[in-house]
Every structure is written in structure tokens, then in C-alpha cells.
Amino acid sequence: MENKKIAIIGVGNMGGAIAIGLLKSGSIDAANIAVSDRKETTLRKMSDLGIATYQNNIEAAKNADVIIVAVKPYHIEGVINELKPVLAPNKIFISIVAGVGIDDLGAMAGNDIPIFRVMPNTAIALQESLTCISANGNTAAHREYVVELFDKLGKTIEIPEELMAAATVLSSCGIAYALRYIRAAMQGGIEIGFSAEMAQLITAQTVKGATELLLQSGHHPEREIDKVTTPMGVTITGLNEMEHKGFSSSLIQGVLASYKKIKDN
């Protein structure tokens, strides 16, 4: 993998997770990462990892080959305007900003700038993200590098730009949906006798096992469900009660509501 210098503009939940994930992957040395953020407490955490920290975005980005912007959508235009003096066709611009399309990014940064839109989730800090990538027309020379960079941080898929909003919901928001299931199952576990700590361990490991069954086998979930739903058994009784209360329907409606929120913004 090419030894490029990386700047991360905004090291909140997602930007910080990317920085930590890169260090844990061993693919990037701390000396090759610079970050900027307004919060001194956030910068101190990065500095403790050996990363160069700045409150000035230009200072963080001026020597970088790759500029990753992970700010709130309402900050993106101002940040790009600030970074324009250091943007160039030979540098890679990566946006982690939800809801801001490549055409809009190109209009702000310049259509000659290689722009990637990347949507990871917060498991990137553990190198377990599902990261979706789309790009503009100037990125062919950099595609392999960007895919390889994020492959070090989990699994990566390339998608058309028009699916990026859907990817945000299913992958990035999906972490919260999965955690809410775990929380609810824990509460049930506590009610039937487990301590909170034990209920969390059992539920989290069970969910991890369920995901590995699908990832390693490629099976449809129902195929694995059928293996544990015996006639007149306890599993099918619980599943049917959940469906009677709207389990699948409420989850689908939540996904659609999140998607509508992105599209309406």
C-alpha cells in the first residue's frame, strides 16, 4: 500500500474512529496522520496516540496526500472553502459527510479534484466497518488505493452514487438499529434471571455468531432460522409473538423513516 500522508478534518465520533482504526490496522504510522478539530479535549486524545493535531484545518491538510473530511453537513461548504488553497488534482479528497452528493462536493471543491464519498460505520475503530464507496469521474488512478485503505478497516463495497443515502441508513444507522435490538434482548434476559453484565455478554456474542453464520455461509437468514425453529418449539413461539407485535414491520418502517429523513434534507 502506498505510503501517503493523511489528514482528517473533524475527529468526532466518525473521524476519530477512522484515525484509531488506521493506527490499529498497522497500515498507517501515526507520523503520517494529521487531524484538526475545534475541541481541545478531542485533540488531546489524538495527540496521546502520537498523531499531529491542529485547530487550523489548513495546517492539518497542507502536507497531506489524502484529505478526509468528517464534519457535520452544515459545516461542509465552509470547510471546503477553507481547504481550497491546498486542494489539487493530485490529491485525494474523501468526504464522510452524510447527505452531500458528489456533484455538490465537486461544485464546492472544483470538478478537477478527485472526490470519493465514503460511508463507514463506527465499527471502523475496530476494523469491522461495512464501508460503502462512490466516486466522481476523476478517481480511476486513486480507486485501488482508497478501496485498499478502507479494506484495512473492515469490508468495503463500491456502489453507485444514487445508493449512498440508502447505504447510510443500512450501514451507518444500522449499527444503532442492531445495538437497539441487543439492548432490548438484554432487558428481556434480565427479566428472566440474568445479571445485566451476563445478559449483555450472551446477547452480544449470540448476535456476533448470527452475523458470522450469514457472512461465512452466504445463506439467507430464514435458512438459518429454520434450523432452530422446531415444531411447537420455544423459538417459533417467541418469533411469532414478536411478529404479532410488529417486530419486522417496525424495523422496516424505521429504515424507511431514516431514508426519508435523508432524502428530505
C-alpha angles and dihedrals in degrees: 000000000000115000100237128164113242130204121194114200107203118017101198120126097316102029091047091048090054092051092049092045092052091052093047091049090060089222095109128041118224087241089066095053126080125178138190131200139150095235116085092200090056092048091050090058090053093045090054087061091056095257120141109245133201138174088206114078095206092053091052094047105036096090097033127115091196124040116195115191116200106169135126114283093247090058099049099089093050092046093050091048088052092049097046095099090062099038115103140161091255093057127079118235115199122186121200090177114127119229099012111112129217093250090055091046090050092050089053100040102030128272092249091064117100102241128190125184110210127185114189128160129235093266083080087092087066094041089249102109126133099221124192119202134194129167146191125247097274098064108081093105091052102037096094092050095049094047091048091048093056094038084067087061101050132294122339132201129182115224138175115269092246091064095053094095090051090047090053090057098043098042111021098033088033091074089064092046091053092046091051089055089051091050092051093047089050090054089053090048091053091051091055094050115282126121115246091252094050093044090053094050094047094046097044094048091046091053090047089052092048092053092048090053089059098039095049099039101033088219124151110255092245090060090059092041090055090059092063101035104087120180112282089357132147095250096057090044091056094043093050091050090051091050091047087056091049102259099153094033094052092049092050091047090050091053091049092047091053091048091050089050091056094045093047092052 
